[in-house]
Amino acid sequence: MAKATYKDAGVDLDVYAESMSRLPRLVKRTFSPRVMQLDGGFAGLFKLDFDNALFARKYEDPVLISCTDGVGTKIKLAIDSGKHNTVGIDLVAMCVNDAICCGAEPLFFLDYIAMGKDDPELLEQLVTGITNGCVDSDCALIGGETAIMPDLYKIGDYDMAGFCVGVADRKHLIDGKAIAEGDVVLGLSSSGVHSNGFSLVRKVVFEIAGLSLDDHIEALGGTVGETLLTPTKIYVQPVRHVLSHYKIKNVVHGIAHITGGGLQENLERILPKDVDVEIKKGSWPDLPVFPWLQELGEIEDEEMGRVFNMGIGLVVIVSSYYAASVQKMLAEGGCDVFEIGKVTSGSGQVHLR
């Protein structure tokens, strides 16, 4: 009788070792002097503060801020297209964009990748995207886990989850409580669909319209795959630039990451019960992907607004006195920024007019 091995069960430890050997050079490019190396250890170490003239933070009353998220069924498009080096950016973006809504400085990131079969090249592409996202958000990738589960995932399939930890001084936390009548609502343009609503996207594009990833769409200026796999925009650096500029005054009163639920639901999460937000339709340009999707699927306006970001990926609510300077700083940081509304007295609701 033959003796059973892990390889017979679908997990080749030699291939796994090759996969792991490809990662250190990628991970180390995200490190700052605050990362404490623990080669071969069971955890990642990060200094919250330390004595270094260039990097010292000197927090007075630090509060840790944590977020976790995934990429959703956008991963299915990456698998079908064979392009795996951008969904890692989405993974980081979905976490760090949540963290900055509280005013956090993202500190470090961890990932979890589950696969049906060990594939060193595939894993390297996925982690390349993750490290690109970490570099873009000034966040160190200090750990992760790769799980090979042949009984749960088909060969070639995978899923990812991410975990971000950030920090802010308690006095600089942003929780929406300071939002007041007269504040200005700034919208930061998204890069496209980001990482929400892809179950509907896939149904409309591939089932209803019968398109393929390689089809070139004139209205989109590229192929279906190129458009839909555009990574989620990371807003950390421009927003952190604004927050670090105003070290005394808290001029930013609220930040909302526009994901599932759209503008209305995500903004209402941070509004006090005595104010409303009036959003002016048409105050920002349409991204071609949204009218294209709406026409393909004959999707109602209300459904579009509930599922997709509709071109605004992050909303920043600021004191009217500082709105122009904040808008300028965000634009200088590489964001397309639009004044899309205002805060009025009310009962904690968002109105699109």
Buried (B, 14 or more C-beta within 10 A) or exposed (E): EEEEEEEEEBBBEEBBEBBEEBBEEBBEBBBEEBBEEEEEEEEBEBBEEEEEEEEEBEBEEBBEBEBBBBBBBBBBBBBBBEBBBBBBBBBBBBBBBBBBBBBBBBBBBBBBBBBBBBBBEBBBBBBBBBBBBBBBBBBBBBBBEBEBBBEEBEEEBBBBBBBBBBBBBEEBBBBBEBBBEEBBBBBBBBBBBBBBBBEBBBEBBBEEBEBEBEEEBEEBEEBBBBBBBBBBBBBBBBBBEBBEEBEEEBBBBBBBBBBBBBBBBBBBBBBBEEBBBBBBEEEBEEBBBBEBBBEBBEBEEEBBBBBBBBBBBBBBBBBBEBBEBBBEBBBEBEBBBBBBBBBEEBEBBBEBE
